[in-house]
Amino acid sequence: MISYYRKNMIGQAWIGTHVLLIQCNLHSNLVTDVHKSLHAPIEPIQKNCAETLSQHISIGYKLVYTTYIPPDQIQYFLIL
C-alpha cells in the first residue's frame, strides 16, 4: 500500500489548485484578458477564445464558472 504522504515528496511539482481566468469578447470571440495563479501551467494564449479554452481543457483544466461582464465580455473560471 502506498502512503498518502508519499505524493508530497521533495522535488515534486506543486500540489494544489491552479486558477485561470480568461476574458473574451462575446461578439468577436477574441481573448481580451487572462489572469492566472502564480505557478499555474498555461498554454500559449491564442487570439481566438474557443481555441484558448480548448487548449487549457485538453491539459486538464476544468471549467468551473462562466460570468457575463456587461456590456460584451464573458469570463471563464478554470481550475486545475
C-alpha positions in Angstrom: 0.0 0.0 0.0 1.3 3.5 -0.9 1.1 6.0 1.8 -0.9 9.2 1.2 2.2 11.2 2.3 4.3 9.7 -0.4 2.9 12.0 -3.0 4.2 15.1 -1.1 7.9 14.3 -1.8 10.6 16.9 -2.1 11.2 17.9 -5.7 7.7 17.1 -6.9 5.7 19.7 -8.7 3.2 21.9 -6.8 0.3 20.1 -5.3 -2.8 22.2 -5.1 -5.3 24.1 -7.1 -4.3 26.4 -10.0 -6.7 29.1 -11.2 -7.0 30.6 -14.6 -9.4 33.4 -15.6 -9.9 34.0 -19.3 -12.0 37.0 -20.5 -13.3 37.1 -24.0 -15.4 39.4 -26.2 -18.8 37.9 -26.6 -19.3 39.0 -30.2 -15.8 38.7 -31.7 -14.6 35.5 -29.9 -11.3 37.3 -29.1 -9.4 36.9 -25.8 -9.3 40.3 -24.1 -7.5 39.4 -20.8 -6.0 36.5 -18.9 -5.3 36.2 -15.2 -3.7 33.2 -13.5 -2.4 32.0 -10.2 1.3 32.5 -9.8 2.5 28.9 -10.7 -0.4 27.8 -12.9 0.8 26.0 -16.0 -0.6 27.6 -19.1 -0.5 27.0 -22.9 0.3 29.9 -25.2 -2.7 32.2 -25.3 -4.3 32.4 -28.7 -6.3 35.3 -30.1 -9.3 33.0 -30.5 -11.2 32.4 -27.3 -12.5 29.0 -28.2 -9.1 27.7 -29.1 -7.6 29.1 -25.9 -10.3 27.3 -23.8 -9.8 24.1 -25.8 -6.1 24.0 -25.2 -6.4 24.5 -21.5 -9.2 22.0 -21.1 -7.0 19.5 -23.0 -4.2 19.8 -20.4 -6.6 19.1 -17.6 -8.2 22.4 -16.6 -11.9 22.2 -15.7 -14.4 24.9 -16.5 -16.0 25.8 -13.1 -17.9 29.0 -13.8 -18.8 31.5 -16.5 -19.6 35.1 -15.8 -21.2 37.7 -18.1 -19.4 41.1 -17.7 -21.5 43.9 -19.3 -21.6 45.2 -21.9 -19.9 42.5 -24.0 -17.4 40.4 -22.1 -17.6 36.8 -20.7 -15.2 35.5 -18.2 -14.3 31.8 -17.8 -13.1 30.5 -14.5 -11.0 27.3 -14.8 -9.1 25.3 -12.2 -6.5 22.5 -12.4 
